[in-house]
Amino acid sequence: MDIRLNHYQPFKEEYGFVAADDVLRFTAMLLNEIVDEIGTPDDFIGHAGGDNFVIITTEENGAAIRKRVKDRFTEEILTHYNFMDREQGYISATDPEGSTQEIPLMQIGIGLVAASEHQFADIREITELAAEARRVEG
């Protein structure tokens, strides 16, 4: 699974690096909890850097892990926003030209690829296919 936090950078710019680091820590802990619940002891969770994570799990558990992560992240990420932003459903930010923009609240995008559906020659192909699946998934 290729996992990315959508709208993380605008959150970091608006709330600061300490709050943004809290979101990364929260995400890592969430992934760990869910993989502990649904996955196997052989599963792997990695932080590829920035707002990008990866999970390697069994094909049987992939869809359930993906669904649980998306559901819990969508619900629990709201605690990282102030009341006003939660209520309006976006962050108001000013761009360099002075215009106000409405930045959506963070969402988690997860691309899932399975060995039964694809043939892989190397790790690069796996990560590219997972990233493409994440972008298509939206």
Legacy VTK file of the C-alpha trace (Angstrom):
# vtk DataFile Version 3.0
C-alpha trace
ASCII
DATASET POLYDATA
POINTS 138 float
0.000 0.000 0.000
1.178 3.488 -0.852
-0.279 5.947 1.650
-0.233 9.737 1.350
-1.716 12.490 3.484
-3.553 14.774 1.072
-3.426 18.508 1.968
-0.696 17.917 4.573
1.583 20.737 3.357
-1.059 23.491 3.626
-1.882 22.187 7.130
1.811 22.409 8.039
2.052 25.953 6.683
-1.045 27.091 8.573
-0.637 25.210 11.872
3.178 24.957 12.052
5.702 22.157 12.092
4.933 20.991 15.642
1.269 20.346 14.797
2.325 18.761 11.489
4.743 16.429 13.299
1.880 15.483 15.630
-0.149 14.474 12.553
2.693 12.271 11.301
3.026 10.654 14.733
-0.770 10.168 14.921
-0.773 8.568 11.451
2.089 6.202 12.314
0.349 5.147 15.534
-2.956 4.665 13.696
-1.300 2.466 11.066
0.392 0.427 13.808
-2.859 -0.078 15.729
-4.765 -1.221 12.657
-2.038 -3.539 11.378
-1.779 -5.032 14.886
-5.564 -5.631 14.834
-6.028 -6.946 11.311
-2.580 -7.791 9.971
0.056 -10.398 10.730
3.323 -10.221 12.700
5.181 -10.283 9.367
3.568 -7.065 8.073
5.773 -4.033 7.470
4.944 -0.369 8.079
7.331 2.285 6.825
7.550 6.062 6.684
8.921 6.887 3.257
9.379 10.529 4.242
7.236 13.620 4.459
3.560 12.737 4.165
4.142 9.296 2.615
3.862 5.883 4.303
3.919 2.298 3.066
2.423 -0.948 4.359
3.343 -4.400 3.140
0.796 -7.008 4.195
-0.893 -10.134 2.922
-3.264 -9.933 0.022
-6.074 -11.256 2.230
-5.718 -8.411 4.745
-4.999 -5.514 2.386
-8.550 -4.372 1.635
-9.662 -4.568 5.284
-6.625 -2.623 6.487
-7.164 -0.010 3.776
-10.824 0.472 4.712
-10.160 0.697 8.448
-7.320 3.208 7.948
-9.465 5.416 5.708
-12.461 5.307 8.058
-10.520 6.015 11.236
-8.271 8.661 9.693
-11.260 10.567 8.285
-12.893 10.622 11.715
-9.869 11.126 13.955
-7.866 13.685 11.940
-10.455 16.316 12.837
-9.009 16.564 16.359
-5.899 18.173 14.843
-7.871 21.156 13.549
-9.275 24.076 15.485
-13.023 24.354 15.994
-13.562 26.931 13.230
-11.732 24.913 10.574
-13.550 21.709 11.583
-16.935 23.444 11.378
-16.338 25.047 7.985
-14.621 21.925 6.613
-11.556 23.701 5.243
-8.617 25.944 6.117
-8.693 29.550 4.919
-5.220 30.401 3.640
-3.803 33.396 1.825
-1.698 32.689 -1.246
1.352 34.810 -2.229
-0.856 37.083 -4.380
-3.039 37.895 -1.355
-6.077 35.864 -2.409
-7.865 33.713 0.129
-8.082 30.018 -0.683
-10.197 27.273 0.839
-7.891 24.295 1.469
-9.738 21.016 2.158
-9.090 19.210 5.423
-6.571 16.381 5.253
-7.632 13.088 3.759
-5.676 9.892 3.395
-5.088 8.393 -0.029
-4.197 4.706 -0.203
-3.120 2.791 -3.287
-3.297 -0.977 -3.010
-1.596 -3.424 -5.365
-1.621 -7.216 -5.151
0.773 -9.820 -6.507
-2.148 -11.806 -7.951
-3.080 -8.857 -10.183
0.398 -7.699 -11.252
3.823 -9.065 -12.006
6.732 -7.156 -10.514
10.338 -7.205 -11.646
11.602 -5.081 -8.733
10.562 -2.880 -5.802
10.463 0.201 -8.040
7.620 -1.284 -10.078
5.653 -2.109 -6.932
5.982 1.427 -5.556
5.096 3.008 -8.904
1.985 0.857 -9.298
0.912 1.521 -5.691
1.413 5.272 -6.111
-0.590 5.210 -9.349
-3.380 3.250 -7.626
-3.414 5.874 -4.843
-3.714 8.726 -7.354
-6.549 6.945 -9.205
-8.308 6.111 -5.924
-8.388 9.799 -5.030
LINES 1 139
138 0 1 2 3 4 5 6 7 8 9 10 11 12 13 14 15 16 17 18 19 20 21 22 23 24 25 26 27 28 29 30 31 32 33 34 35 36 37 38 39 40 41 42 43 44 45 46 47 48 49 50 51 52 53 54 55 56 57 58 59 60 61 62 63 64 65 66 67 68 69 70 71 72 73 74 75 76 77 78 79 80 81 82 83 84 85 86 87 88 89 90 91 92 93 94 95 96 97 98 99 100 101 102 103 104 105 106 107 108 109 110 111 112 113 114 115 116 117 118 119 120 121 122 123 124 125 126 127 128 129 130 131 132 133 134 135 136 137
